[in-house]
Amino acid sequence: MKKIGFITIGQSPRDDIMKDILPIIGDDIEILQKGALDNLSEEELEEIAPQSGDTVLVSSLRDGRSGSMAEEKIIVHLQRCIDELEVCGVSGIMFLCTGDFKDLLTAHVPLIYPNRLLRAIIPAICDRKRLVVLVPEEEQKSEAMAQWEGIGMETSVFSISPYTAAEEDFAALALTLKEVDCDCVLMDCMGYTAEMKDILCSRSGKNVLLPRTFSAAVLKELI
């Protein structure tokens, strides 16, 4: 049976994400999960917290908390996850994160970065180059704006947490998005769920891209 590795920037397992991915890729492969923050102490978690100027990433911990971390400070932990998965014999690895990681990671098997897939497809499907981006934290808005405007997209950014916002919060945001003139809405975090996407689609009338299911569909083509 083929083995596929999944890496979260938080703590594994991320069954909350896999519940939307597994129906797409099927059950004829073995799933192995690793987390950049697996086995880190509370003191070590504090050390990777973002400071001014850091690239902010958000994920969840096993106890249900959401945590913010600096992309630059977890590279070494992500590389450890890659190395461990390769030892286990995986034929490919997908990140459960929309971070880019700036070519700092290496592997002997294909690495699937949802962010890079999205950067390739979004300009192709947004004829007018008008994009709405959703991010979990206010601190991520400027980074998202710079990223997408940097590839020629006219970008509006809203923050809403997939970990703490309620269904009614997404419903309220959908009404706001209904009035925004855009080609599509990107839910720019792997924490957003299919249920959250459904709320936004049905109540805003917009085309919405969900990274976890979009990336899983690409992964299915490769395996």
C-alpha positions, 0 to 999 in steps of 0.5 A: 500500500502506498504511503503519503505523509501530511505535515501540520505546523501545529501538533498532529494528528489533524483529524479535523483537516483529514476528515475533508481530505480522506473522502477525496484521496480515498482509503487505499493509501496509508496516511502518516501524520507529523507535526512541527510542534509535536513533543515541544514543551510549553517553554519551547512553544513560547520560543517560536512565538512570532515577534515584530517582523516575523511571518505569522502562521496559525495552527492548532494544538492537541488540547484544542488551543490555537497557536501563533508561530513564526514561520522562520522559527519552525523550519527546523521542526518541519525539516525533522518531520520530512526526514522522519516521514521519508524514513517511513517510506512515504512517496509524497508529502503534503503540508497542512498549511498555506505557508510558503517556507521560501525553499528552505525545506528539502526532501527526496520525495515530492513536497506539495505546498498548497500555497504554491498551487493556489498562487498558480491557479488563482490568477488563471481563474480570476479574469478581473484579478479581483480577490478576497482573502480570509486569514485567521489573525489580524496580524496576517492581513498585511502579509496576505495583501503583500503576497497576492498584490505581489502577483498582480491581484487586486486584493481585499483581506478579512480576518476570521479565525477557523478555531474560535469563530462561530457559525454565525460569525461566518454567516455575518461575514458572508453578508459582507462579502456579498457586497464585495465585487470580486472574482473569488474568495480564498480561505487562506488557512488549512484550518477552514472547513468544508462547512465554513466554505458552504456557509460562505458560498450559500450566503454570499453567492461567491466562488470560494476556494478551500485549500484543504480540498483543493490541494487534496484534489491535486494530490489525488491526481498524483497518487 
